Amino acid sequence: MSRRNKLKPAGGKKQNNTAVATMDAFSNQLFRLGYGSQSPLEATEYPLTRMTGNYALLNSLYRDNWVVQNVVGIIPDDMTREWFTVTGPVGPKHIAALEQEESRTALRDSINTGLRWGRLYGGAAGLIMIRGQEGMLEKPLDIGAILPGTFDGVYVLDRWCGITPGPELVYNGRGCMEPKYYSINTEDGRTVARVHNSRILRFTGRELPFLERVAELYWGESEVEALYSDVVKHDNVANNMAALTFRANVDTMEVQNLDQLFSVTSGEMQRRFWNTMQAQSVVRSNFGMQLVNKGDQVTNTQYTFTGLQEVYDSMCMDLSGASRIPMTKLFGRSPAGMNATGESDLQNYYDYVGGLRESKLKPVLEQLLPVLCMSAWGTVPDGLNITFPPLWTPTAKEVSEIAKAKAEAVVNVFQAGLLGVDTAQKELKKLADETGMFDSISDEEIAANRGKTYQDVTALRDPLMGLGYGDDMNADPEPGV
């Protein structure tokens, strides 16, 4: 067949090149499985509730439920437990002045409060308070105009307490758009101040897609919304387990013709029956004895709680996974299982909190650091950096093992002639922050050993020392004495 005939469709019909939309899905109608089947799984829906906007429900949950309080507060407490340190061309006196300024304004508590309300309500804001600039809130914050000692801290407002983002947006330099101005309102809705975004510290909850951020007025999602269904399941299971304890020991007494007693007899006979039952309940002693008529049979039924602990643990695990907090911290429980320490869970959790410190807390502190520097020092030096100490603290034995392993590695490389004395001392001094050792090596000692190698510090100073050919070994070493 020729190439021309191969390109023609069979039967001489014209090919249809129109794109057709296809819907691929698994379906088994006979067993009611898959797409379009009448099964409970296919009947499941996820309606858009936006529970973050339900201020009354969030308040009720936070005030009444200790699990919600832990979910909201544990992570901010861990984020601010090990406070940041400033590195750069500053001395100990400047660091002490900066720490004194932080203590005077209770900065750590304010940041913790902002993070906490941001997680609960989806958004909160901190107003940078500068003494003498109360009438300049609408203008951008001029760092050079901040006088020493005029920083008065951060005033935190959650998104429902009178701070409203404006419609005008500006690029924040970190990949998203933010409101340029914020309005601070009173309880009756009257605007008392219009604040520029450079004077506002933002604390948001879980990140949302753009359209949902617009729906939430450029705030985030409450942490409670994502785990609300798990909180409901946990509370219902816990309360049902508590209610079952009242049915743990039930006494059953057989009464002849009980149905006729309730349906045929008079009210006086029924009243006498109830009085008899009440009297038997009263005279029952603490030793489990009960007085009944001869011939009446009393049966004791005891409820077994087998399997309830596993059900409750599964509810707790769901809550732990939804909140990203280990069970040992969220519920205050010891690790379960043989040889279980929970260290791996805590290490993973601290890694997650460390990521939050870099993504959520560090931008806030970087915006606030120049204000602190101007108020404490009167200037902002170049090259300042914010670092966070590790959350996971090793034991004394682990610290000694780390110090030994790293020091031996430095010594081995030094003895091999690959490092100079000054470089080896610098490497040992770097271990001070991690191990608390070798911090006493001064910069003068390092400078004095510049250019020296292992062969230089181990060679003999006088190669002829001790040979003494032709000398009198018994001669007085100090003849002038």
C-alpha positions in Angstrom: 0.0 0.0 0.0 1.3 3.4 -0.8 2.1 6.1 1.7 -0.9 8.2 0.5 -3.3 5.3 1.0 -1.9 4.6 4.5 -2.8 8.1 5.6 -6.5 7.7 4.5 -8.9 6.2 7.0 -10.7 3.0 6.2 -13.9 3.4 4.4 -13.0 6.8 3.1 -14.5 8.5 6.2 -13.0 11.8 7.4 -11.1 11.7 10.7 -12.6 13.7 13.6 -9.7 15.6 15.3 -11.9 17.4 17.8 -10.7 17.1 21.4 -13.0 15.2 23.7 -13.0 15.6 27.4 -12.7 12.3 29.3 -13.5 11.5 32.9 -11.5 8.5 34.1 -12.7 7.0 37.4 -13.1 3.6 38.9 -16.7 2.3 39.2 -18.3 -1.0 40.1 -22.0 -0.6 40.3 -22.7 -4.3 41.1 -20.8 -4.1 44.4 -21.5 -0.4 44.9 -17.9 0.7 44.7 -16.3 3.7 43.1 -17.6 6.8 41.3 -21.4 7.2 41.0 -22.2 4.2 43.3 -24.7 4.3 46.2 -22.2 3.8 48.9 -21.5 5.7 52.1 -18.1 6.7 50.9 -19.5 8.3 47.7 -22.0 10.2 49.8 -19.3 12.0 51.7 -19.0 15.7 51.1 -16.8 18.5 52.4 -18.7 21.7 52.5 -16.9 25.0 52.9 -17.6 26.3 56.4 -14.9 28.9 57.0 -15.2 28.4 60.8 -12.4 30.9 61.3 -15.1 33.6 61.0 -17.1 32.2 63.9 -15.7 34.3 66.7 -18.1 33.1 69.4 -17.3 29.4 68.7 -13.5 30.0 68.8 -13.8 31.9 72.1 -16.0 29.1 73.6 -13.6 26.4 72.5 -10.6 28.2 73.8 -12.2 29.0 77.2 -13.7 25.6 77.8 -11.5 23.0 76.1 -8.0 22.4 77.4 -7.0 20.5 74.3 -7.6 23.6 72.2 -5.7 25.7 74.7 -2.7 23.4 74.3 -3.0 23.4 70.5 -3.0 27.2 70.5 -0.4 27.8 73.1 2.3 25.1 73.1 3.9 26.0 69.8 4.2 29.8 70.5 5.7 28.9 73.9 8.3 26.7 72.3 9.0 29.3 69.6 9.8 31.9 72.2 11.3 29.6 74.8 14.9 30.0 73.5 15.0 33.6 72.5 17.0 35.0 69.6 20.6 36.2 69.7 22.1 39.1 67.7 25.4 38.5 66.0 27.5 41.0 64.2 29.9 43.9 64.9 28.6 44.5 68.4 30.2 44.0 71.8 28.9 42.5 75.0 27.9 46.0 76.4 25.7 46.6 73.3 24.1 43.2 73.6 23.4 43.8 77.3 21.8 47.2 76.4 19.7 45.5 73.8 18.5 42.8 76.2 17.7 45.4 78.8 15.5 47.2 76.2 13.7 43.9 75.4 13.1 43.3 79.1 11.9 46.9 79.7 9.2 46.6 77.0 8.3 42.9 77.7 8.9 42.1 74.1 9.0 38.4 74.4 5.6 38.2 76.1 4.1 40.5 73.4 5.5 38.4 70.6 4.2 35.3 72.3 0.7 36.8 72.6 0.6 37.8 69.0 1.6 34.3 67.8 -1.0 32.8 70.2 -3.9 35.0 68.9 -2.8 34.5 65.4 -3.1 30.8 65.7 -6.5 31.0 67.5 -8.3 33.6 65.3 -6.2 33.3 62.1 -4.7 36.7 62.4 -3.4 39.3 64.9 -1.4 42.5 64.6 1.2 44.2 66.8 1.4 48.0 66.7 5.0 49.3 67.2 4.7 51.9 69.8 7.1 54.9 69.5 6.8 57.6 72.1 6.4 61.0 70.4 5.0 59.6 67.1 1.4 59.1 68.2 0.2 61.5 65.5 2.4 60.0 62.7 0.9 56.5 62.5 -0.3 57.1 58.9 3.2 57.8 57.7 5.8 55.2 57.0 8.1 54.4 60.0 11.3 56.4 59.8 14.0 54.4 61.6 16.3 57.4 61.7 13.7 59.5 63.6 13.5 57.1 66.5 15.2 58.6 69.6 17.0 56.5 72.2 14.7 55.1 74.8 11.4 55.9 72.9 10.4 52.4 72.0 7.5 51.5 74.2 6.8 47.9 73.1 4.3 46.2 70.9 0.5 46.6 71.4 -1.1 43.4 70.2 -4.7 43.3 68.8 -6.3 40.2 67.3 -8.3 40.5 64.1 -11.6 40.9 66.0 -10.5 43.6 68.4 -10.7 46.6 66.2 -8.0 46.3 63.5 -9.1 46.1 59.9 -6.9 45.8 56.8 -7.5 48.4 54.1 -8.2 47.6 50.4 -5.0 49.0 49.1 -2.3 46.4 48.7 1.5 46.5 48.6 4.2 43.9 47.9 5.9 42.8 51.1 9.1 41.6 49.5 8.6 38.0 50.6 6.4 36.7 47.8 2.9 38.0 48.6 0.7 41.1 48.8 -0.3 42.7 52.0 -2.6 45.6 53.0 -0.8 48.9 52.9 -2.9 50.5 55.7 -4.8 49.3 58.7 -7.7 50.9 60.5 -7.9 50.8 64.3 -11.6 51.1 65.3 -13.4 51.5 68.6 -16.3 49.2 69.8 -18.9 51.4 68.1 -17.1 51.1 64.8 -15.5 54.6 64.8 -12.0 54.8 63.3 -9.5 56.3 65.7 -6.3 55.7 63.7 -5.0 54.8 60.2 -1.7 53.0 60.5 0.9 52.3 57.8 2.0 48.7 57.4 5.6 49.5 58.3 4.3 50.1 61.9 2.4 46.8 62.0 3.7 43.3 62.9 1.5 40.6 61.3 0.8 37.3 63.0 -1.2 34.9 60.8 -2.5 31.4 61.2 -2.3 28.6 58.6 -1.5 29.8 55.1 -4.4 29.9 52.6 -4.7 30.1 48.8 -5.0 33.6 47.4 -8.8 33.7 47.0 -9.3 32.4 50.5 -6.9 35.0 51.9 -9.0 37.6 50.2 -12.1 36.1 51.8 -10.3 36.3 55.2 -9.3 39.9 54.6 -5.7 38.8 54.0 -5.4 37.0 57.3 -4.9 33.2 57.7 -6.9 30.2 58.9 -7.4 29.4 62.5 -5.5 26.3 63.7 -8.7 25.2 65.4 -10.6 25.0 62.1 -8.3 22.3 60.7 -8.8 20.0 63.7 -12.3 20.9 64.9 -13.8 17.5 63.8 -11.0 15.7 65.7 -11.7 17.8 68.8 -15.4 16.8 68.6 -14.6 13.1 68.2 -12.1 13.2 71.1 -14.5 15.0 73.5 -17.4 12.7 72.6 -15.3 9.5 73.1 -14.0 10.8 76.4 -17.4 11.8 77.7 -18.9 8.5 76.6 -16.2 6.6 78.4 -16.9 8.6 81.5 -20.6 7.9 81.3 -19.9 4.2 80.9 -18.4 4.1 84.4 -21.8 4.6 85.9 -22.9 1.4 84.2 -19.8 -0.6 85.3 -21.8 -2.4 88.0 -25.6 -2.8 87.5 -27.9 -4.9 89.7 -30.9 -6.5 88.0 -33.8 -7.9 90.1 -36.5 -10.2 88.6 -40.1 -9.2 89.6 -43.0 -11.4 88.7 -45.7 -9.9 86.6 -43.9 -6.5 86.3 -45.7 -5.6 83.1 -49.1 -6.1 84.7 -48.0 -4.1 87.7 -47.4 -1.0 85.5 -50.3 -1.5 83.2 -53.2 -2.9 85.3 -52.7 -2.0 88.9 -53.7 1.2 90.5 -51.4 4.1 91.2 -51.3 3.4 94.9 -49.9 -0.1 94.2 -47.3 1.4 91.9 -46.4 3.9 94.5 -45.9 1.2 97.1 -43.7 -0.7 94.6 -41.5 2.3 94.1 -41.3 2.9 97.9 -40.2 -0.7 98.3 -37.4 -0.3 95.7 -36.3 2.9 97.2 -36.1 1.3 100.7 -34.1 -1.6 99.4 -31.7 0.9 97.8 -31.3 2.8 101.1 -30.7 -0.2 103.3 -28.0 -1.6 100.9 -24.8 -1.6 102.9 -21.3 -0.7 101.8 -20.5 -4.4 101.8 -22.7 -5.0 98.8 -25.7 -6.6 100.7 -29.2 -6.0 99.6 -32.5 -7.1 101.3 -35.1 -8.7 99.0 -38.1 -11.0 99.4 -37.6 -14.7 99.4 -37.7 -16.0 95.9 -36.7 -12.8 94.2 -33.6 -13.1 92.2 -31.0 -10.3 91.9 -28.4 -10.5 89.1 -25.2 -8.4 89.0 -23.9 -7.3 85.6 -20.4 -5.9 85.3 -19.3 -4.0 82.2 -15.9 -4.7 80.8 -14.0 -1.8 79.2 -11.9 -3.9 76.9 -10.9 -2.0 73.8 -11.9 1.4 75.0 -8.4 2.5 75.7 -7.3 1.7 72.1 -10.3 3.7 70.7 -9.4 6.7 72.9 -5.7 6.5 72.0 -6.6 6.6 68.3 -8.6 9.8 68.9 -5.6 11.3 70.6 -3.3 10.3 67.8 -5.6 11.9 65.3 -5.5 15.1 67.3 -1.8 14.9 67.6 -1.3 14.5 63.9 -3.7 17.3 63.1 -2.1 19.7 65.5 1.5 18.6 64.6 2.3 18.3 68.3 3.5 15.0 69.8 1.2 13.2 72.3 3.8 13.6 75.0 3.5 17.4 74.9 -0.2 17.8 73.8 -1.6 15.4 76.4 1.2 15.3 78.9 1.5 11.5 78.6 4.6 9.4 78.9 5.8 7.5 75.8 4.1 4.1 75.4 5.7 0.9 74.5 8.8 -1.0 75.5 12.0 1.1 75.6 10.0 4.1 74.3 11.6 7.4 75.1 9.8 9.8 72.7 13.1 11.4 71.7 12.6 10.9 68.0 9.1 12.4 68.2 10.4 15.4 70.1 13.3 15.9 67.7 10.9 15.9 64.7 8.7 18.3 66.5 11.5 20.6 67.4 12.6 20.6 63.7 9.1 21.7 62.8 9.1 24.4 65.4 12.5 25.5 64.1 11.1 25.9 60.7 8.3 28.0 62.1 10.8 30.2 63.9 12.5 30.9 60.5 9.3 31.4 58.5 7.0 33.1 61.0 9.0 34.6 63.9 12.2 35.7 62.1 10.5 38.2 59.7 8.7 39.8 62.7 12.0 40.2 64.6 13.9 41.5 61.5 11.2 44.2 61.1 11.5 45.0 64.8 15.3 44.8 65.2 16.2 48.3 63.8 13.6 49.8 66.1 15.3 48.1 69.1 18.8 49.1 68.0 17.8 52.8 67.6 16.1 52.8 71.0 19.0 51.0 72.7 22.1 52.2 70.8 21.0 55.2 68.8 22.2 53.6 65.6 21.8 50.5 63.5 25.1 48.8 62.7 25.5 47.0 59.4 25.9 43.2 59.3 23.5 42.3 62.1 22.0 38.9 62.0 19.4 37.1 64.0 20.1 33.5 65.1 18.1 31.0 67.2 19.6 28.6 69.6 18.6 24.9 69.1 15.5 23.7 70.9 16.8 20.2 71.4 19.3 20.2 74.4 21.6 17.2 74.6 22.5 15.6 77.8 25.8 16.1 79.6 27.0 12.7 78.3 26.0 13.5 74.7 27.8 16.9 75.0 31.0 15.2 76.2 30.8 12.7 73.4 30.3 15.4 70.8 33.2 17.5 72.2 35.5 14.5 72.2 34.7 13.4 68.7 35.0 16.8 67.1 38.1 17.8 69.1 39.8 14.5 68.0 38.9 15.2 64.4 40.5 18.7 64.6 43.6 17.3 66.3 44.0 14.5 63.8 43.8 16.9 60.8 46.3 19.2 62.6 48.8 16.5 63.3 48.6 15.4 59.7 49.9 18.9 58.7 46.7 20.0 56.9 45.9 22.8 59.4 48.0 25.5 61.0 48.0 26.1 64.7 45.8 29.3 64.4 43.2 27.5 62.2 43.0 24.5 64.6 42.5 26.9 67.5 39.7 28.7 65.6 38.0 25.3 64.9 38.2 24.4 68.5 36.8 27.8 69.6 33.8 27.3 67.3 32.8 24.3 69.5 32.1 26.6 72.4 28.5 27.4 71.5 27.7 23.7 71.0 29.7 22.1 73.8 30.7 25.0 76.2 34.4 24.1 75.8 37.4 25.9 74.3 35.8 29.3 74.8 38.9 30.6 76.7 41.1 30.5 73.6 41.7 34.2 73.0 42.2 36.1 69.7 45.7 37.1 70.9 46.7 33.5 71.2 45.3 32.7 67.8 47.2 35.7 66.3 50.5 34.7 68.0 50.4 31.2 66.4 49.6 32.4 62.9 51.7 30.6 60.3 52.9 27.8 62.7 52.4 24.2 61.8 52.4 20.9 63.8 56.1 20.4 62.9 56.9 23.9 64.3 55.4 23.3 67.7 56.8 19.8 68.2 60.4 20.4 66.9 63.3 20.8 69.4 64.3 24.3 70.0 68.1 23.4 70.3 69.1 20.3 68.4 72.4 20.1 70.3 70.8 20.3 73.7 72.2 17.6 76.1 75.1 16.5 73.9 77.8 18.5 75.7 81.0 17.0 74.1 84.2 17.9 76.0 82.4 19.6 78.9 83.0 18.7 82.5 79.8 17.0 83.7 80.8 17.8 87.3 81.4 21.5 86.8 79.5 24.0 88.8 76.5 25.2 86.6 76.7 28.6 88.2 80.4 29.3 88.9 79.8 32.8 90.0 77.9 31.7 93.1 
